[in-house]
Amino acid sequence: MHTFRRHLNYANVTATLALVFAMSGGALAAHHYLINSTKQIKPSVLKALKGNTGKTGATGKEGASGKEGKEGLTGKEGKTGPAGSSVGYVHVKANGEVDAENSKNVTAANVTRSGAGVYCFHNLPFTVHAVAVAPDAFGPTDGILVNPSNGTFGCGEEGFQLRVRTTLAAKPTEAVDEPFYVFFE
């Protein structure tokens, strides 16, 4: 058998070096010319690549509501708040009756109806410092007149402290029976 003996000559060395440079130069070129950012592309080329904006797609439908969750637990009973500043209040019905469920420290004995739309408060079990009067949900909107104890007509009883007169806006000089609230401080 014939054995080949390799010889180190100029042609072999040149071929080997050419192969090594070709391989490393290609990798170097590939790394150097690899585009990994739009900053490396000329703006006019980028503009040509973008194209026109397409039409907007259809809007999706709203999904179905989920089922309602379970009711939460009842919370603990809160602390009793401080007493209010009103020393008394009363809900007077149109016929002059006192609504006891919606009254405090004022009873039927303290309120009399002396005529249409005229209600007298007397012998109240507290000192009156301030008064606020308001219509109830079915009462007059702007026709309530309050007079302090000065011998006002229609409330001549002894111990008289306050007169309330209710009217309607359409006829402010004519007293009309209307329900209302009085708050005393």
C-alpha positions in Angstrom: 0.0 0.0 0.0 1.0 3.3 -0.8 1.0 5.8 2.1 0.6 9.4 1.5 2.8 11.6 3.3 1.8 15.1 3.9 4.2 17.7 3.0 4.3 21.1 4.4 4.6 23.3 1.4 3.6 26.8 0.2 0.4 25.7 -1.5 -0.9 23.8 1.6 0.0 26.7 3.9 -1.7 29.2 1.6 -4.8 27.1 1.2 -5.1 26.6 5.0 -4.7 30.3 5.7 -7.2 31.2 3.0 -9.7 28.8 4.5 -9.2 30.3 8.1 -9.5 33.9 6.9 -12.6 33.1 4.8 -14.4 31.5 7.7 -13.5 34.3 10.2 -14.2 37.1 7.8 -17.7 35.8 7.0 -18.5 35.7 10.7 -17.1 39.1 11.2 -19.2 40.4 8.3 -22.3 38.7 9.5 -21.9 40.3 13.0 -21.0 43.7 11.5 -23.9 43.9 9.1 -26.6 42.3 11.2 -29.6 44.7 11.7 -30.9 44.7 15.2 -32.4 48.2 15.5 -34.5 50.6 13.3 -31.8 53.2 13.9 -29.5 51.2 11.6 -32.0 51.6 8.6 -32.1 54.8 6.5 -35.3 56.8 7.2 -36.5 56.8 3.6 -36.2 53.0 3.5 -38.2 52.7 6.7 -40.9 55.0 5.3 -41.2 52.8 2.2 -41.4 49.6 4.4 -44.2 51.0 6.6 -47.0 51.2 4.1 -50.5 52.7 4.7 -52.6 52.3 7.9 -55.3 49.6 7.5 -59.0 49.9 8.3 -60.0 49.7 12.0 -61.5 46.3 12.9 -65.0 45.8 14.2 -65.8 46.5 17.9 -66.4 43.5 20.0 -69.6 42.8 21.8 -69.8 43.2 25.6 -69.7 39.9 27.4 -72.5 38.5 29.5 -72.6 39.6 33.2 -71.5 37.1 35.7 -73.9 35.6 38.2 -74.5 37.6 41.4 -72.4 36.6 44.4 -73.6 35.5 47.8 -74.9 38.0 50.3 -72.4 39.1 52.9 -72.6 38.5 56.6 -74.4 41.0 58.8 -72.1 43.4 60.6 -71.9 43.9 64.3 -74.3 46.3 66.1 -72.7 49.7 66.3 -72.3 51.8 69.4 -75.2 54.1 70.4 -74.4 57.7 69.3 -74.5 60.7 71.5 -77.9 62.4 72.1 -78.9 64.9 69.6 -79.1 68.6 70.3 -82.9 68.9 69.9 -84.6 69.0 73.3 -87.9 68.1 71.5 -89.5 67.7 68.1 -93.0 67.0 66.9 -94.8 65.9 63.7 -98.2 67.6 63.6 -100.8 66.2 61.2 -103.0 68.5 59.2 -105.9 67.9 61.6 -103.8 69.0 64.6 -103.1 65.5 65.9 -99.6 64.8 67.2 -97.9 61.8 65.6 -96.4 60.3 68.7 -94.1 57.9 66.9 -92.3 60.8 65.3 -92.2 63.1 68.3 -89.9 63.7 71.3 -90.8 65.5 74.5 -94.0 67.0 72.9 -97.4 65.4 73.3 -101.0 66.0 72.2 -101.4 67.9 75.5 -98.9 70.5 74.3 -100.5 71.2 70.8 -104.0 72.6 70.0 -105.5 73.5 66.7 -107.3 76.8 67.2 -108.7 77.1 63.6 -107.9 76.2 60.0 -104.1 76.2 59.6 -103.4 77.6 63.1 -101.6 75.4 65.7 -100.7 76.6 69.2 -97.9 75.1 71.3 -98.1 75.6 75.1 -96.7 74.3 78.4 -93.7 72.7 76.7 -91.6 70.7 79.2 -88.4 72.5 78.2 -87.1 76.0 77.6 -87.3 77.0 73.9 -84.1 78.6 72.6 -84.5 78.1 68.9 -87.2 76.7 66.6 -87.0 75.2 63.1 -90.2 74.3 61.2 -90.4 72.2 58.1 -93.2 70.8 56.0 -93.6 67.0 55.9 -93.6 65.2 52.5 -97.3 66.2 52.0 -97.1 69.7 53.6 -96.8 73.2 52.2 -93.6 74.0 50.4 -93.3 77.7 51.4 -96.3 78.6 53.5 -95.3 78.2 57.2 -95.3 81.2 59.5 -94.0 80.9 63.1 -94.8 83.4 65.8 -93.2 83.5 69.3 -95.2 83.9 72.5 -96.5 87.5 72.3 -100.2 87.1 72.5 -100.7 86.2 68.9 -104.3 86.0 67.7 -105.8 82.5 68.0 -103.6 81.2 70.8 -104.9 82.8 74.0 -104.3 79.8 76.2 -102.3 80.2 79.3 -98.7 79.0 78.9 -98.7 79.8 75.2 -95.2 79.6 73.7 -95.4 79.3 69.9 -97.9 79.6 67.1 -97.5 77.9 63.7 -99.7 79.0 60.8 -99.7 77.0 57.5 -100.7 78.5 54.1 -100.4 77.6 50.4 -98.2 79.7 48.1 -101.2 80.4 45.9 -103.2 81.9 48.8 -100.7 83.2 51.4 -103.3 85.2 53.4 -105.6 82.2 53.9 -104.6 79.6 56.5 -105.0 76.0 55.4 -104.5 72.8 57.4 -101.2 71.2 56.3 -98.9 68.7 58.1 -95.5 69.9 59.4 -92.6 69.2 61.8 -91.3 71.5 64.5 -87.8 71.1 66.0 -86.9 72.8 69.4 -83.5 73.6 70.7 
